[in-house]
Amino acid sequence: MYSSFKQAVKQLTKSILTDRQLRQVRRIEHLQALGKLALQDFRVYQLGQIFPMKPHTLNLLVNDVCNSRCQMCLIWQQKKNKEMTPEELVKILNDDLFSELKYVGVSGGEPTLRPDLPELFEAICSKEPKILGTGIITNGIIENQVRERILASAEVCRKYGVGFNVMISLDGIGQVHDAVRGRKDNFESAISLLRFFHNETDIPTSFGCTITSTNAIYVDELLDFAKSEGLYGRFRVAEYIQRLYNEGQTEFIRSFDDKMLYHLALFFFRAEHDFETTSLFQKTYRNIRGMLVEGKSRQIRCPYQTGAVVMTARGELLYCAPKSPTLGDALTTPASKLYFSNVAKRKAILQKDCGNCIHDYHMPPTFQETLSNYLEDHRRSKYSCSNLLKLAAKQIEQRQPVEDIASLSSSKVLIVGWYGTETVGDKAILWAVVDKLRSRPNPPKRIYISSLYPFISQWTIKEMNLENVSILETYSREFEAACDEVDEVVVGGGPLMDIEPLNHILYAFIRATRNKAICRVEGCGVGPLNHPLYINVVSEIFRLSNCIMLRDRASENFSLQKFPISTATVIPDPATDYVGYIKNSGILEKSLPLLSSTRNVSCFLREWSTEYSGSLSTAEFTSMKQEFETQLVQLVMAIARAKNLDIHLLPMHTFHVGGDDRIFNRQFAQKLSSLTEKHQTKPSIDFARGPVSPLEILQSMYRAELSICMRFHAVLFAETLGVPYFAIDYTNGGKIKAFLESKGKLDRLISLQDIAFGDWRNRLNELMQIKATI
């Protein structure tokens, strides 16, 4: 009744107040919420270290033995010792320390090894005041026993009206999981239990994946599997945890080289944006990524710093599992006395260890985080394309054209574009743009690159040996300062197309124009560009440019017709310079391809995405996409069989933003494998699991009998190398066709539609007989 009245008042308020007044009301409500959060944080994080609060969460370790042989845990080496009885657990939970307890998580060891597990849950659920929820983590090794004891425990919780959930450890597919867990056939029992609890009960079910040096390269395949099965789970990096006795497991715990760390950063970005939907856990994945590759200490709070506690099977209390010493035995000393009299130990852990702990403990946003995010969102609102167009219109100065780029003597240069999401081709472009800057008679003293996701560009700088280049996060204050201090701003390659991040390019050009700096476009394409707003943004970018150099004739023709410019120069895509450099260096003759040295057809494919659907309806697009992929499998297999070749699948892009080609390749490999099983012919099928560099792509192309290219820069790489290839035109007559037409190589082109309709069979012999043109 009250809520209905409150809603009616809100609706009435909306109808009376103006938009401006509503914004003021929302601002006041927001400030009130921030004030409450500030007071809460002060109580929890400041006073809480002096006057501790009672725990709301208990991590209950019901045994210290295990039937697994995990790489990241040595509990299995322990001998069975004291295990508190259900009656002893009741006694401990009756202590005043647990009077505000809301949740109890049950783990071990392996908790389902205890035959009295349901009685332990009876002890948990019968406590007063009543808890709200509980759950259990299991390795699922003894399948029937696990099923029986968890169902019995769930029934106890149901009787008391207490929530219950189950998490099953799953660290990979098949033998990968079994290797991490040290038990043959554990994957089969684990996945059987997951499917049972997920599909046949109403118990909330998830899996937990712990990442070690063994399974790190395979985690994407587990995520693929989870999505295909409709399963939910969490991913964590194995950590040194005292209660797991794993301080000596250095071979497996956080033992990653730089390339594997980057691979994991890509994975946790994907898990955050393509799998996890809860903001709390998305924040955890951002934190893990920051700790892995961005040199950051832990950025998120942990419940064990303030409101959670651990209890062992012997009744001992710990502030946290990873680093806490034992506080004492709660069976002989009141738990409240142990907890409140040792606060200095918790403070020491917080100061010494918490900043380095990568364990996936979660806490809601703090006041400081919420306020920082609010202020940052408010600051970035000025980057909206609509607002920037108004600012750009005030820049009425006619820009003087710059003819001789090589003679410029800019001291500081800022490169903008789609960096931070770069494909293999974008990396080659960046190398060429920087190389040209450094080849000037008076090269720049400082080169900055604006990056949407700096951890991507940091890896690119390392991978491409681009020393002494500074990465600035796009939209940051450092980026804004650079826009004001540089002598030259360069849009370094890539397409100017229908996306909102065009805003940072226009912003940089507006600031540079105000400061009399040079603005230029180097090696860009134009399109797809259909939205009126973004057409206007590109028009202003061109108007504020001192020099416009486009990568193809089609972009030039479109720009001269669409925009108020009198001239634009067509130059080769800058990536051509990088490929030419590698081709002439002799590196390719001395090196081996990434996957294997066998005779192969190398495929550089991508998912056909909706922005290239043209006039097709959603249903037509979906149908053609399915037919295209089905026919493409048959086309690749036909070539492999006819020429007795293995099949290599390599990605031109490995980041979620822009489409990670490895996802498509894994699915494609499965379809190829199904076809070989059906026809009893078995060419070897291999795909790259980790990130792949431009050099590794070129090495694979150079050694392949034939390359099948789909992304634009795969076509450009192969053509510039002069190796045998043909191209799939997924852009419906766009940039790939324009490029091949300029090279007189339209015979290398096959349309996506021709493949989907099966017309590739008429050209199969022609495509297989393509020769190198070195």
Secondary structure, 3 states (H helix, E strand, C coil): CHHHHHHHHHHHHHHHCCHHHHHHHHHHHHHHHHHHHHHHHHHHHHHHHCCCCCCCEEEEECCCCCCCCCCCCCHHHCCCCCCCCHHHHHHHHCCHHHCCCCEEEEECCCHHHCCCHHHHHHHHHCCCCCCCEEEEEECCCCHHHHHHHHHHHHHHHHHHCCEEEEEEECCCCCHHHHHHHCCCCHHHHHHHHHHHHHHHCCCCEEEEEEECCCCHHHHHHHHHHHHHHCCCEEEEECCCCHHHCCCCCCCCCCCCCHHHHHHHHHHHHHHHHHCCCCHHHHHHHHHHHHHHHCCCCCCCCCHHHCCEEEECCCCEEECCCCCCCCCEECCCCCHHHHHHCCHHHHHHHHHHCHHHCCCCCCCCCCHHHHHHHHHHHHHHHHHCHHHHHHHHHCCCCCCCCCCCHHHCCCCEEEEECCCCCCCHHHHHHHHHHHHHHHCCCCCCCEEEEEECCHHHHHHHHHHCCCCCEEEEECCCHHHHHHHHHCCEEEEEEEEECCCCCHHHHHHHHHHHHHCCCEEEEEEEEECCCCCHHHHHHHHHHHHCCCEEEECCHHHHHHHHHHCCCCCCEECCCCHHHHHHHHHHHCHHHHCCCCCCCCCEEEEECCCCCHHHCCCCCHHHHHHHHHHHHHHHHHHHHHHHHHHCCEEEECCCCCCCCCCCHHHHHHHHHHHHHHHHHHHCCCCCEEECCCCCCHHHHHHHHHHCCEEEECCHHHHHHHHHHCCCEEEEECCCCCHHHHHHHHCCCHHHEEEHHHHHCCHHHHHHHHHHCCCCCC
